[in-house]
């Protein structure tokens, strides 16, 4: 009597689909190793990029430090240029405010009456310039005064035997010949009256000697000095 062959299937259900089963305990270490290798490669790439960026950063910082020094030098030179320009502008303003009194004195000598003797001709010095900054007194002094005008006077003193020549001489000074230098304003408000007669009297010595010498002292206001660029 023939009996059929018995076949026993001893495969597990998870091993039926593959002829070479891969077990989880083998795959997990391999996957972990591959993950570690990938992370190592990624970190190596990041480290190389970081080194490159650090090198570029160092180069940029060096360039920036060099440019900062150059920029500071440029700013210092620009400050010098501003200071020199301010000094030049102040000198130009002083130059334009300069008055030449030679022609005035020459014209005065031509028009002076022969019977009038001058004893003094003076142009009083202007008041001292306040060059200290009132708001910041510790700062360096200013290059020039802050006001743009400066008053100038012209004073004449002398003697004469009669008052008429002096009166005629003062009328000549008030004429067209001296209008470019002298300001005639008898009704000046809050300013020097021009001309201003300080004295017109007989000298004390002349009174003792019985003569009629008259002493006069007259002050005129000149054209203002204007400090403009």
C-alpha positions in Angstrom: 0.0 0.0 0.0 1.5 3.3 -1.2 1.3 6.2 1.2 1.5 9.9 0.1 4.7 11.8 1.1 4.2 14.1 4.1 5.5 17.7 3.7 6.0 19.7 6.8 6.2 23.5 6.4 8.4 24.8 9.1 8.7 28.3 7.8 7.4 31.2 9.8 4.8 33.5 8.3 7.3 36.4 8.1 9.7 34.1 6.1 7.4 32.8 3.4 7.8 35.8 1.0 11.6 35.7 0.8 14.1 33.1 0.1 16.7 35.0 2.1 15.1 36.4 5.1 16.7 39.5 6.7 16.3 39.6 10.3 15.5 42.8 12.3 18.4 42.3 14.6 20.8 42.5 11.6 19.1 45.5 9.9 19.0 47.7 12.9 22.8 47.9 13.5 23.3 48.4 9.7 20.8 51.2 9.6 22.2 52.8 12.7 25.7 52.6 11.2 24.6 54.2 8.0 22.8 56.9 9.9 26.0 57.6 11.9 28.1 57.7 8.7 25.5 60.1 7.2 25.6 62.3 10.2 29.4 62.3 10.3 29.5 63.3 6.6 26.9 66.0 7.2 28.8 67.3 10.2 32.0 67.2 8.2 30.4 69.2 5.4 29.1 71.7 8.0 32.5 71.9 9.7 34.2 72.7 6.3 31.6 75.3 5.5 32.1 76.8 9.0 35.9 76.9 8.4 35.4 78.6 5.1 32.9 81.1 6.6 35.4 81.8 9.5 38.1 82.5 7.0 35.9 84.8 4.9 34.8 86.5 8.1 38.4 87.1 9.2 39.2 88.5 5.8 36.2 90.8 5.9 37.1 91.9 9.4 40.7 92.7 8.4 39.4 94.7 5.4 36.9 96.4 7.6 39.6 97.4 10.2 41.7 98.7 7.4 38.8 100.7 5.9 38.0 102.0 9.4 41.5 103.4 9.7 41.2 104.9 6.3 37.8 106.3 7.1 39.1 107.8 10.3 42.0 109.4 8.4 39.6 110.7 5.8 37.3 112.2 8.5 40.4 113.8 10.2 41.4 115.3 6.8 37.8 116.5 6.2 37.8 118.2 9.6 41.1 119.9 8.8 39.6 121.1 5.5 36.6 122.5 7.3 38.8 124.3 9.8 41.0 125.7 7.1 38.0 126.8 5.1 36.5 128.5 8.1 39.8 130.3 8.7 39.9 131.3 5.0 36.3 132.5 5.1 37.2 134.6 8.2 40.2 136.1 6.5 38.2 136.9 3.4 35.6 138.6 5.6 38.3 140.6 7.4 39.8 141.5 4.0 36.4 142.7 2.7 35.9 144.7 5.9 39.1 146.5 5.6 38.9 150.3 5.1 41.7 152.2 3.5 41.9 155.7 5.0 44.8 157.0 2.9 42.5 158.6 0.3 40.5 160.2 3.1 43.6 161.7 4.7 44.8 162.9 1.3 41.5 164.6 0.5 41.5 166.0 4.0 44.9 167.7 3.4 43.6 169.3 0.2 40.5 170.7 1.7 42.0 171.8 5.0 41.7 175.6 5.4 45.1 177.4 5.9 43.9 179.2 9.0 42.9 176.0 10.8 45.6 174.1 12.6 45.0 170.4 13.3 46.4 169.1 16.6 45.1 165.5 16.4 43.7 163.1 13.9 42.6 159.7 15.3 40.6 156.7 14.4 39.8 155.1 17.7 40.5 151.4 18.0 37.4 149.1 17.9 36.4 147.5 21.1 38.1 144.1 21.9 36.6 141.2 20.1 34.9 138.6 22.3 36.1 135.4 20.8 35.1 133.1 23.7 32.0 131.0 23.0 29.5 132.2 25.6 27.6 128.9 25.6 30.7 126.7 25.7 33.6 128.7 27.3 35.9 125.7 27.5 35.9 125.2 23.8 38.7 126.7 21.6 38.2 130.5 20.9 36.2 131.5 17.9 37.9 132.4 14.6 36.3 135.8 14.6 33.5 137.9 16.0 30.0 136.7 15.6 28.7 140.1 14.6 29.1 141.1 10.9 29.5 144.8 11.4 31.9 147.1 13.3 31.5 150.8 14.0 34.4 153.1 13.1 34.8 156.8 14.1 37.1 159.6 12.8 38.0 162.3 15.3 39.6 165.7 14.5 41.0 168.2 17.0 42.6 171.5 16.4 42.6 175.2 16.9 41.7 178.3 14.9 41.5 182.0 15.4 37.9 182.3 14.2 34.9 179.9 14.2 33.9 180.5 10.6 36.8 178.5 9.0 35.9 175.5 11.2 32.3 175.8 10.3 33.1 176.0 6.6 35.5 173.0 6.9 32.7 170.9 8.6 30.4 171.8 5.8 33.0 170.6 3.3 33.2 167.3 5.3 29.5 166.9 5.0 29.6 167.4 1.2 29.8 164.9 -1.7 33.6 164.8 -1.5 33.7 162.8 1.8 30.4 160.8 1.4 32.3 157.6 0.7 34.0 157.7 4.1 31.9 159.8 6.5 28.3 159.4 7.6 26.4 162.6 8.3 23.4 161.8 10.4 22.6 164.5 13.0 19.4 162.8 14.1 20.9 159.3 14.8 18.8 157.5 17.4 20.7 155.1 19.6 23.9 155.6 17.8 26.8 158.2 17.6 25.5 161.5 16.3 27.6 162.3 13.3 29.2 164.8 13.5 29.5 165.0 17.2 31.0 168.1 18.6 32.9 167.3 21.8 34.1 170.8 22.4 34.3 174.2 20.7 35.6 176.7 23.1 38.3 179.2 23.7 41.6 177.8 25.0 42.4 178.5 28.6 45.9 179.7 27.6 44.4 182.0 25.0 42.2 183.5 27.6 45.2 184.3 29.8 47.2 185.8 26.9 44.2 187.7 25.6 44.1 186.0 22.2 41.0 184.4 20.6 42.3 180.9 19.7 39.4 178.5 19.6 39.9 174.8 20.3 37.6 172.3 18.7 37.1 168.5 18.9 34.8 166.9 16.4 34.0 163.2 15.9 32.5 161.7 12.8 31.0 158.2 12.2 32.6 156.4 9.3 31.2 153.7 7.1 30.8 150.5 9.0 33.2 147.7 8.5 31.2 144.8 7.1 32.6 141.3 7.5 31.1 139.4 4.6 32.3 136.5 2.5 
